[in-house]
Amino acid sequence: LASILIENLVAHPCIVLRRQCQVHRTAQKYHLTPFTLFPVIVKLQQRQGLITLWKGAPSMFVVRGLAMVTETVLSECTPLPREVTSRSSLQQIAQHVALKSLTFAVVTPFCCASLVEVVQCDVASEKPGVLDCLREGLGRLCRWGAPSRGRMLPFWKLVGPTVAHGVLHHLLSSLVRSVATWLLELRSRQQRRHIGDRMGAIPRTVELSENYFHDLLAAFAGNLVADVVLFPLETVVHRLYLQGTRTIVDNLDTGSSVTAVISQYRGPVDCFQSIVAEEGAAGLYKGFGALVLQYALHCALLKVTRALFQELFSGRQVRPRQV
């Protein structure tokens, strides 16, 4: 429940802001800190209403669901494993990476369609239907070669960057999560041993709540590190997705106007070089303040969750052992 709440109620508005900044090539304000975003958020709310920062949420649900279905079907029809552990062989890990790569490749056109719905301005575009993401994604998938729209990149040029970003994010977040879990469990065992010597056995409910909270913390650390490290690559991927789609986005320089996304990148390398040449290295981090805001809110929600757990189980603490 906490994960769903974080992802959809707290994180999504920050994701919308971050992606709008990333795709705005001519933006003068880079929003590298959260503080420059607050006046823009106020203006967006006044002009378009409260719901504007949750646009595109249904399409993101569709993409997640499609990825889960694709991964499940592929794992059932092939020997590729969905999960690996520290005891898995190198062959199993390689097969797992292959499964993830195939999954990201399949959902690439739907990610493109979802991004359009997330960043497009509500007042300058028609509101998309729930299944429009699937329709647009299938249409883009069918145009494997040169697309019919102007500067839109062919599907095969988008698969590589998408797979690279998705697989690297999965591997990096999984690695950090495993290390964080090991460190938290080590600390927890030491604390339980110390408390057990003074107070006796620790209730099972308390132990389970601590384990669950440790899972949340480890996932938080993994996603945070992966998002920060891969932020420049994410910017490149999103620029490529939107090219040629004629999308109109909110101008986050002011928050009270709109602008069209126009670019002519030939591929991921050209996109990276063009961003650095025209916008500076900081151009790769446009919207980084929205990511900081997202994880600050996430951290606050984790603190509230921990406080609730402590309050819930505070009355179940064991009494000191009688000597």
N, C-alpha and C positions, 0 to 999 in steps of 0.2 A: 504493500500500500504506500509506504514512504517513497519507494522508487518511482511508482507511477505518479504520485503527487509532485515529486521533484521534476520529473521529466516533462510533464505536460502542463502543469500550472505555473511552475517557477521558471523552468529552463526555456520553454518555447519563446516567450517574448524576447529573451536575450538572444536566442538563436536567430529570430527574425531581424533584430537590429544588427547583429554581427554579419549576417549574410548580405543585408542591404549595403552595409559599408564595404564589404569585400568586393562586390560587383560594380561599385560606383567608381569608374576609372578616373573621372575628372573631379572628384571630390577634393575640396580644399581642406576640410577638417578630417583628420584621420581617426579621431576618437580612440586614441591609444589608452586613455584612462576612462573610468566610468563617469567622472565628474562632468565631462563635456556632453555626455548623453542625456543628463537629467533635463536640461531645458528643451531639448529636442523631443523627449518623451512627452513632456507636458503639452507641447504644441501639437504633436500627433494626436494625443487624446482629445484635445479641444476641437481639432479639425475633423477627425474621423471616428471618434468614439472609442470606448474602452476596449472593444473586441478586436480592434485593428491589429494589435500585437499578437493575436492568436491565429492570424490567417495562415492557411496552409497546414494547420495541424492535422486535419483528416487525411491529407495526401501523405503526410509522414507516417501515419498509422498504416496506410495502404502499403507503402514501401517496406516498412518493418514486417508486416504480415507476409508480403510476397517473398521477402528474403528468408523468413522462417520456413515457409512452405517449400521454397526452392531448395534450401539446405536439407530439409527433412527428406524430400523426394530423392535428391542426389545421394544422400547417405544410405537410404534404403535400397537404391538401385545399384550402388557401387560399393566397393570395400572401403571407401573413404570415411574415416571416423569423424563424428561431430565433436567429440571431446577428447582431450589428451591430458595426461597428468605428468608429474615429474618422473614417473617411472616408465613413460612411453618411450619407445625406441625412436631413433632418428627417422626411420622409414615411416612410422606412424605420424610423427610430427609433420613430415613432408607431405604425407597424404592429407592431413588435416589442413595444411596451408593450401593445398590444391583445391580442396573442397570450398574453402573460403574464397579463393580466387574465382572459381566458377560461379559461386553465388553472387559475388560483386559484379562479375561480368554480365550476368543475366539481368540484374536489377538496374544496370547503368541507365538505360533510356527512361526508366521510371523515376530515377533520381533526378534526371534533367527536368522532367515534367513537374515533379514535386517542388524543385527549387523555384521554378517560375511562379507557382502558386504562393510560395512563402514570401518572395520578395516583391511581387507586383503590387502596385498601389491600388487600394480598394476604390478610390474615387475616380480613377482613370481607367479601370478595367472592369469587365463583367465578373461577378462572383462565380468561381468555378463550382461545378457539381461534385458530388462525392466520388463519382467514377471517372471524372474527366482526366485524372492522373493516369488511370489505366489506359484510356483511349489514346491520349497523347503519347504515352510511353510505347504502346504497340505501334502507333504510326511512325514514331522515330525508329523503332526496331526494324520495321519493314524497309526503311530507307537506309540500308546498310552502307551503300556507296555514297556518291555525291548527293546531298539532299537537294530538295527542290527550292528551299528558301535561301536566297542570297548568301550571306557569309556563315550560315550555320555549318558547323563542322560535321563530317560524316561520323556515324556511330563508332566505326572501328578506331577512330582517332581518340575517342573518349574512354574506351575500355581500359587502355594501359594506365592512364593517370588514376582512374577510379579504382582499379584493382590495387595499384601501388599504395594509394592512400588508405584504402580499406584494410588491406593485409597488414601494412605497417602499424596502423592504429590498433588493430586487434592484437598483434604480437607485442607491441610496446605496452599497451594497457594490461595485457595478461601477465607480462613479466613483472611489471611494477606491482600489480595486484598480488602476485604470488609472494614477492619479497615482503610487501607490507603485511600480508596475512601471517607469514612466518615470524616477523618481528613482533606483531601484536600477540600472537599465540605464545611466543617465548616470554614476553612481559606478563601475560595473563597467568601462565603457569607459575612464574615466580611469585606473583601476588597471591595466587591461591594457596601456594605452599606456605607463605608467610602468614596468611589469615587462618589457614587450617590449623597451624600450630597453636594459635591463640584461641580460636573459637570453635574448632571442630569442623565437621563436614559442611560444605557449602551446598545450599539447596540447588536441585537440578534446574529449577526455573530461572534462578539467577545466572547460572552458568550458560543456559541457552540464550538468555537475553544478551549476555556479553558476547557470545559467539556471533549472534545476529548483527549486533552493532559493529563488531570487528569486520564482518563481511561488507557492511555499508561503507566503513572507513577505507577498506582496501580498494573497493570499487571506485570510491571517490578519488583516491590517490592515483589509481591507474588511469582513469579517464582524464584527470587533470594534466598529468604529465604528457600523455599522448596528444591531447588537444593543443597544449602549448608548443610542444616540439614540432608537430605537423601543421601548425597554423599557416605557414607560408605555402605549403603544398595544397592545403584546403582552399586558400585564396585562388591559386592557379586553376584548380579543378572547377571551382564555381564560376570563374570568368569564362572558361571554355564551355561549360554547360549552357550559359546564357547567350553566348554569341549567336547572332542571327535570329533570335526569337522575338525581336521587336518588343521587348518587355519595358514597361514604364514603372519606375520605382520611386519611392519617396526620396526627396533630396534631403539627406540628413545633415547637410550644411546649415539648413534653416529649419526644417521640420514643417514648413508651410507651403512647399512647392513640390513639383515632380520633375523627373528628368528621364530621358530615354537612355537605355544601355546600348552603346554603339562601340564595337571593337572589330578588329580584323586580324586576330592572331592566327598563325598558321599551325600551331601545335603547342604542346606544353612548354617546350624549351623556348620558343619564340615568345610565349606569354610571360614566362619568368624574366627573360632578358628585357622585354619591353617595359614591364612594371618597374624593374630596377632602374632602367635608363630614364623613364619619363616621370616616375613618382618617387624615386629613391628607394633604398632598401626598406624604409619604413612603410612603403606602399604595400609590401607583403603582409603587413600587420594592421591594415585598416580594420577597425572594428574590434581590436584586441580588448578595448575597455569593456565591451559587452561580454566578452568571455570572462574577464575579471569579475564583473558584476554577477554573472551566472554562478560562478563558483563561490562567491561571497554569500549569495543567497542560499546556495546548496549547503555551505558550511553552517550557516545559521540554523537551517532546518535540521541538520544533523545534531546540533547542540540541543535543540528543542526535543528531538527524538530521544536523545540520551537522558535528558532531564525527566522526560515522561517515564522512561523505563526505570530510572532510579526511584522515582516517586511511587511507581506501581509496585515495585518489589521491595521497597524500604521496610514494609511491615512484615516481610517474610525472612528477615535476617535471623540467623541462628543465634542462640544465646551462648555466652562464653562457656567453655568446657569447665565443668566442676572438677577441682583438684582434690 
